[in-house]
Amino acid sequence: MALKRRQADGHSLAAIQAELAGAADADLRLVARVPDELLTGDDAPGPADGPARPRFWAAAPAPPQEPAGRPAARPAAATARPVGGVALGGGAILVLAVRPDAADYAAIAGAARPLLELLADRGLLTGENPEDGSPS
């Protein structure tokens, strides 16, 4: 719902991904504008929404199945971690191992100016330019 709200507001998928990557449920509810009266208990749908559906996204994924007739080759285990992204402008997105807070956006935007100038000089930006460096 948060993604669709941002698309309806005219934001690009890349900007939405930068903003919402690793977002907590509470942050997604704010972006999605889900009224509190629709939530009861542990974010379960209210009685007006009918029976609760399982939260498939909250369950750990099943291990991959080996195809029949092939020897089992075990790739190195990848660890998924939440990330944070900041849209810098011109289609450039800074991906961080943590989610920055509101105070970080202005500092990141200021520090990114020389990099954005270099990318623009090399023709690597799309021309979009947010004013404050915060996620779009």
Contacts in CASP RR format, 6 or more apart in sequence:
PFRMAT RR
TARGET T0000
AUTHOR 0000-0000-0000
METHOD contacts of the structure
MODEL  1
MALKRRQADGHSLAAIQAELAGAADADLRLVARVPDELLTGDDAPGPADG
PARPRFWAAAPAPPQEPAGRPAARPAAATARPVGGVALGGGAILVLAVRP
DAADYAAIAGAARPLLELLADRGLLTGENPEDGSPS
1 28 0 8 1.000
1 32 0 8 1.000
1 34 0 8 1.000
2 20 0 8 1.000
2 23 0 8 1.000
2 28 0 8 1.000
2 29 0 8 1.000
2 31 0 8 1.000
2 32 0 8 1.000
3 16 0 8 1.000
3 20 0 8 1.000
5 31 0 8 1.000
5 32 0 8 1.000
5 33 0 8 1.000
6 15 0 8 1.000
6 16 0 8 1.000
6 19 0 8 1.000
6 20 0 8 1.000
6 31 0 8 1.000
7 13 0 8 1.000
7 16 0 8 1.000
11 19 0 8 1.000
11 136 0 8 1.000
12 128 0 8 1.000
12 136 0 8 1.000
14 87 0 8 1.000
14 91 0 8 1.000
14 93 0 8 1.000
15 87 0 8 1.000
15 91 0 8 1.000
15 93 0 8 1.000
15 128 0 8 1.000
15 135 0 8 1.000
15 136 0 8 1.000
16 136 0 8 1.000
17 93 0 8 1.000
18 84 0 8 1.000
18 85 0 8 1.000
18 86 0 8 1.000
18 87 0 8 1.000
18 93 0 8 1.000
18 94 0 8 1.000
18 95 0 8 1.000
18 135 0 8 1.000
18 136 0 8 1.000
19 31 0 8 1.000
19 85 0 8 1.000
19 87 0 8 1.000
19 135 0 8 1.000
19 136 0 8 1.000
20 27 0 8 1.000
20 28 0 8 1.000
20 31 0 8 1.000
20 135 0 8 1.000
21 82 0 8 1.000
21 83 0 8 1.000
21 84 0 8 1.000
21 85 0 8 1.000
21 95 0 8 1.000
22 82 0 8 1.000
22 83 0 8 1.000
22 84 0 8 1.000
22 99 0 8 1.000
23 31 0 8 1.000
23 99 0 8 1.000
25 43 0 8 1.000
29 39 0 8 1.000
29 43 0 8 1.000
38 45 0 8 1.000
38 46 0 8 1.000
38 48 0 8 1.000
38 49 0 8 1.000
39 45 0 8 1.000
39 46 0 8 1.000
40 46 0 8 1.000
40 47 0 8 1.000
44 52 0 8 1.000
45 52 0 8 1.000
45 53 0 8 1.000
66 72 0 8 1.000
81 97 0 8 1.000
82 99 0 8 1.000
83 95 0 8 1.000
83 96 0 8 1.000
83 97 0 8 1.000
83 98 0 8 1.000
83 99 0 8 1.000
84 95 0 8 1.000
84 96 0 8 1.000
84 97 0 8 1.000
84 98 0 8 1.000
84 99 0 8 1.000
84 100 0 8 1.000
85 93 0 8 1.000
85 94 0 8 1.000
85 95 0 8 1.000
85 96 0 8 1.000
85 99 0 8 1.000
85 100 0 8 1.000
85 135 0 8 1.000
86 93 0 8 1.000
86 94 0 8 1.000
86 96 0 8 1.000
86 100 0 8 1.000
86 104 0 8 1.000
86 105 0 8 1.000
86 108 0 8 1.000
86 133 0 8 1.000
86 134 0 8 1.000
86 135 0 8 1.000
87 93 0 8 1.000
87 130 0 8 1.000
87 133 0 8 1.000
87 134 0 8 1.000
87 135 0 8 1.000
87 136 0 8 1.000
88 94 0 8 1.000
88 108 0 8 1.000
88 109 0 8 1.000
88 112 0 8 1.000
88 115 0 8 1.000
88 116 0 8 1.000
88 130 0 8 1.000
88 133 0 8 1.000
89 116 0 8 1.000
89 125 0 8 1.000
89 127 0 8 1.000
89 128 0 8 1.000
89 129 0 8 1.000
89 130 0 8 1.000
89 133 0 8 1.000
90 116 0 8 1.000
90 119 0 8 1.000
90 120 0 8 1.000
90 125 0 8 1.000
90 126 0 8 1.000
90 127 0 8 1.000
90 128 0 8 1.000
90 129 0 8 1.000
91 125 0 8 1.000
91 126 0 8 1.000
91 127 0 8 1.000
91 128 0 8 1.000
92 112 0 8 1.000
92 115 0 8 1.000
92 116 0 8 1.000
92 119 0 8 1.000
92 124 0 8 1.000
92 125 0 8 1.000
94 108 0 8 1.000
94 112 0 8 1.000
100 108 0 8 1.000
102 134 0 8 1.000
105 132 0 8 1.000
105 133 0 8 1.000
105 134 0 8 1.000
105 135 0 8 1.000
106 132 0 8 1.000
106 133 0 8 1.000
108 133 0 8 1.000
109 132 0 8 1.000
109 133 0 8 1.000
109 134 0 8 1.000
112 133 0 8 1.000
116 125 0 8 1.000
119 125 0 8 1.000
120 127 0 8 1.000
128 136 0 8 1.000
130 136 0 8 1.000
END
